[in-house]
Structures are given as C-alpha cells and as structure tokens.
Amino acid sequence: MADIVHDMAENSEHADQSPAQLIDAKVEELGDWRGQTLSRLRDLIKQADPEVVEEWKWRKATSPGVPVWSHDGIICTGETYKSVVKLTFFRGASIDDPSGLFNSSLDGKVRRAIDVHEGEEIDEQAFVALIRAAVSLNQS
C-alpha cells in the first residue's frame, strides 16, 4: 500500500510537466545505456518527422507512464526494461521493413517492435525510413 501511495504522489508531482519534460526526466533517471538509446531514438524520430507529437500515456498508480510518439495516430511507444529498449509500432505489421529492423512481436497481426539491447547499433537511415512509413500509413 505504501508503494501505491508513493507512486500516486510521484505521479501527481509530475502532473504539471509536459510530455517532453517527462521524457527528458525518464532519460535522465535511467542514466545508463538505456537512457542514451532512448534519447538517440527520440532524436531520430523527430528528425524523421519534425511534426511528431510527443505524448506520455498510460500513467496509473502502478505505472509512471510510457513515452509515445504520434502523428495522425500513434507511431510508436518507447519502453525501457532492464535489458532492452523496446519501440512498439502499433501498426507495424502493415509497414514494409526491408532492412529487418523489426525483431520482436513478429507473430502479431497488428503490432511489431524493435528491441535494442546494450551495445547494439540500429541502422539509423532504415529507422528514419520506418518512422516515415509509419506516419504515411497513419495519414492514409
């Protein structure tokens, strides 16, 4: 119960922050390769789509929330776990991925994800193309 109360207080403490500020805080809080990776992917998303909207969704007493990037619908989420940074593309199964960046949730009918582990490099040009394809799909 004390954990829930602490989480609720923490969530209300950040209630007045913008999504961009919450994402900045998440990157700083991580303070390791996961924060660096999330920050770099975020930069690439903004490069691919200068009109992208940053959001912070699914905040509850038991969860601090998740970074979300949208343009005419959700493009992807950015989740961080102990051993992976995961970008989940909500309509990923409908996006052409000639470079094979999608490496997780491959059996799903709608979603696809990219798991980035410590020390892994992502093909930045292919990633930017994937973001643009996701935006294009949202706009169609």
C-alpha positions, 0 to 999 in steps of 0.5 A, a space after each residue: 500500500 505504501 508503494 501505491 501511495 508513493 507512486 500516486 504522489 510521484 505521479 501527481 508531482 509530475 502532473 504539471 510537466 509536459 510530455 517532453 519534460 517527462 521524457 527528458 526526466 525518464 532519460 535522465 533517471 535511467 542514466 545508463 545505456 538505456 537512457 542514451 538509446 532512448 534519447 538517440 531514438 527520440 532524436 531520430 524520430 523527430 528528425 524523421 518527422 519534425 511534426 511528431 507529437 510527443 505524448 506520455 500515456 498510460 500513467 496509473 498508480 502502478 505505472 509512471 507512464 510510457 513515452 509515445 510518439 504520434 502523428 495522425 495516430 500513434 507511431 510508436 511507444 518507447 519502453 525501457 526494461 532492464 535489458 532492452 529498449 523496446 519501440 512498439 509500432 502499433 501498426 507495424 505489421 502493415 509497414 514494409 521493413 526491408 532492412 529487418 529492423 523489426 525483431 520482436 512481436 513478429 507473430 502479431 497481426 497488428 503490432 511489431 517492435 524493435 528491441 535494442 539491447 546494450 551495445 547494439 547499433 540500429 541502422 539509423 537511415 532504415 529507422 528514419 525510413 520506418 518512422 516515415 512509413 509509419 506516419 504515411 500509413 497513419 495519414 492514409 
